[in-house]
Amino acid sequence: MEGQLELAGAGEHRIRTSNGSISLRMPHSTQGLLWAVTSNGRVEVLLGEHRIAGQKEVVLPSGAGPRLELTTSNGSITVLGY
């Protein structure tokens, strides 16, 4: 799954896949909670001040705002800021 995402307001959002990667582009100014986890892959986040790579799970609390949950079993997760 690949795309560009802008979250506004509050709420919970989930993107899940069993056998595939997730690749998102989001504004560097994104606020809220980002939770990304994979079983067989890696998580890379280059968003705002956050630079994290090679993890299985990443949790980024970033002020008030929506919660975004990204999960996959067999794939990687990439979140890049723009």
C-alpha positions, 0 to 999 in steps of 0.5 A: 500500500502506498499513498499520501496522507494528511490527518486533521482533527481527532480520531483513530485511523488504522491501516493494516495489511497481512502480506505487504508493505506500507509506504506513506508520505505525510506533512512534517507538521503532523501532530498526534500519535503514530504507532507502526509495527511489523512482524517480519520487516522493518519500520522507518520514520523520517517525519519532522524531527524524528529519524528512526530506522530498522525497528520492529515497532515505533511509537511517536507521541507528537502533541494533541491530535489523531491516532494513526496505527500502521500494522503489517505482518510480512512487510516493511513500514515507511513514513516519510515527511514532506 
